[in-house]
């Protein structure tokens, strides 16, 4: 049984050739991003879609392209990302981490610049777990004397 989704051009994944590219993994909260970086024209693809399609929020798009703009290489590299887990902001943070690590693999002299902006370090902050006897992680139930 054929479905209409197969003929729809918006659902087709873009097949990208990333031979002789550098690979790095980025992590943030519960998100894990696999990032491939190669010389190119500045295209960024996330999970087979263009970055502006996947991340509609403008601030996330600017944040993802930040490592490239800091080292002034925005139109020199093509980026392919595969990201899973977490929400959109965590996924964007994971892509930023992976992209900056891949840039360091490509050009090791960029490490000092990216490290100064704290882009090569994994952001270890995560949600604190809920404790028993409490409403949230730290919030208690309302106390009643009588």
C-alpha positions as CSV (number, residue, x, y, z in Angstrom):
1,X,0.0,0.0,0.0
2,X,1.6,3.3,-1.2
3,X,1.2,6.3,1.0
4,X,1.0,10.0,-0.1
5,X,4.0,10.8,2.2
6,X,6.4,9.0,-0.2
7,X,5.6,11.3,-3.1
8,X,5.7,14.5,-1.0
9,X,9.1,16.3,-1.7
10,X,9.2,18.0,1.8
11,X,9.5,14.6,3.6
12,X,12.5,13.4,1.5
13,X,15.8,13.4,3.4
14,X,18.7,15.2,1.7
15,X,21.6,12.9,0.9
16,X,24.9,14.7,1.5
17,X,28.3,13.6,0.6
18,X,30.7,14.0,3.5
19,X,33.8,12.1,2.6
20,X,37.1,13.4,4.0
21,X,35.2,15.3,6.7
22,X,35.9,15.7,10.4
23,X,33.5,14.2,13.0
24,X,32.8,15.3,16.5
25,X,30.2,14.5,19.1
26,X,28.5,17.3,21.2
27,X,26.3,16.9,24.3
28,X,24.0,19.2,26.2
29,X,21.4,18.2,28.8
30,X,19.8,15.0,27.4
31,X,20.7,15.8,23.7
32,X,23.5,14.1,21.7
33,X,24.6,15.6,18.4
34,X,26.8,13.9,15.8
35,X,28.5,16.6,13.7
36,X,30.4,16.2,10.4
37,X,32.3,19.2,9.1
38,X,33.9,19.6,5.6
39,X,35.1,22.4,3.4
40,X,32.2,23.9,1.5
41,X,29.9,26.9,1.1
42,X,28.4,27.4,4.6
43,X,25.3,25.1,4.5
44,X,24.1,23.6,7.8
45,X,21.8,20.6,7.7
46,X,20.2,19.1,10.8
47,X,18.6,15.6,10.6
48,X,18.4,15.9,6.8
49,X,16.7,19.3,6.9
50,X,18.2,22.8,6.5
51,X,18.9,24.5,9.8
52,X,16.2,27.2,9.3
53,X,13.7,24.4,8.6
54,X,14.6,22.4,11.8
55,X,15.1,25.3,14.1
56,X,12.4,28.0,13.4
57,X,13.5,30.2,16.3
58,X,15.9,32.9,15.1
59,X,17.9,32.9,18.4
60,X,18.7,29.2,18.0
61,X,19.8,29.6,14.4
62,X,22.2,32.5,15.5
63,X,23.5,30.4,18.4
64,X,24.3,27.4,16.1
65,X,26.2,29.5,13.6
66,X,28.1,31.3,16.5
67,X,31.2,29.1,16.5
68,X,31.7,29.6,12.8
69,X,31.2,33.4,13.0
70,X,33.6,33.7,16.0
71,X,36.4,32.2,14.0
72,X,35.3,34.0,10.8
73,X,34.7,30.8,8.8
74,X,30.9,31.1,8.2
75,X,31.0,30.5,4.5
76,X,33.9,28.1,4.4
77,X,32.5,24.9,5.9
78,X,29.5,22.7,5.3
79,X,28.0,21.1,8.4
80,X,25.8,17.9,8.7
81,X,24.3,17.1,12.1
82,X,22.4,14.2,13.4
83,X,20.8,15.1,16.8
84,X,18.5,13.2,19.1
85,X,17.1,13.5,22.6
86,X,16.0,16.5,24.7
87,X,14.3,19.6,23.5
88,X,15.2,22.1,20.9
89,X,17.5,24.4,23.0
90,X,19.4,21.3,24.3
91,X,19.8,20.0,20.8
92,X,21.1,23.4,19.7
93,X,23.6,23.4,22.6
94,X,24.7,20.0,21.6
95,X,25.3,21.0,18.0
96,X,27.3,24.1,19.1
97,X,29.5,21.8,21.3
98,X,30.0,19.3,18.5
99,X,30.6,22.0,15.9
100,X,33.3,23.7,17.9
101,X,35.0,20.4,18.6
102,X,35.0,19.6,14.9
103,X,36.4,23.0,14.1
104,X,39.3,22.4,16.5
105,X,40.0,19.0,14.8
106,X,40.1,20.8,11.4
107,X,42.3,23.7,12.5
108,X,43.9,23.2,15.9
109,X,45.0,26.9,16.2
110,X,41.4,27.9,16.6
111,X,41.2,26.1,20.0
112,X,42.3,29.2,22.0
113,X,39.6,31.4,20.5
114,X,36.8,28.9,21.0
115,X,38.0,28.0,24.5
116,X,37.9,31.7,25.5
117,X,34.2,31.8,24.4
118,X,33.7,28.5,26.4
119,X,32.4,26.6,23.4
120,X,34.7,23.6,23.6
121,X,33.7,22.7,27.1
122,X,30.6,20.5,27.7
123,X,28.0,22.4,29.7
124,X,27.3,19.9,32.5
125,X,24.2,21.6,33.9
126,X,21.1,19.4,33.9
127,X,17.7,19.3,35.6
128,X,17.9,18.4,39.3
129,X,15.9,15.3,40.2
130,X,12.7,15.5,42.2
131,X,13.0,14.4,45.9
132,X,10.4,12.4,47.8
133,X,8.3,14.4,50.3
134,X,8.6,17.5,48.1
135,X,6.6,18.9,45.3
136,X,9.5,19.5,43.0
137,X,13.3,19.3,43.4
138,X,13.4,21.8,46.2
139,X,9.8,23.2,46.5
140,X,8.0,21.8,49.5
141,X,4.3,21.4,50.0
142,X,2.5,24.2,51.8
143,X,3.0,24.0,55.6
144,X,-0.1,24.1,57.8
145,X,0.3,24.6,61.5
146,X,-3.3,23.7,62.3
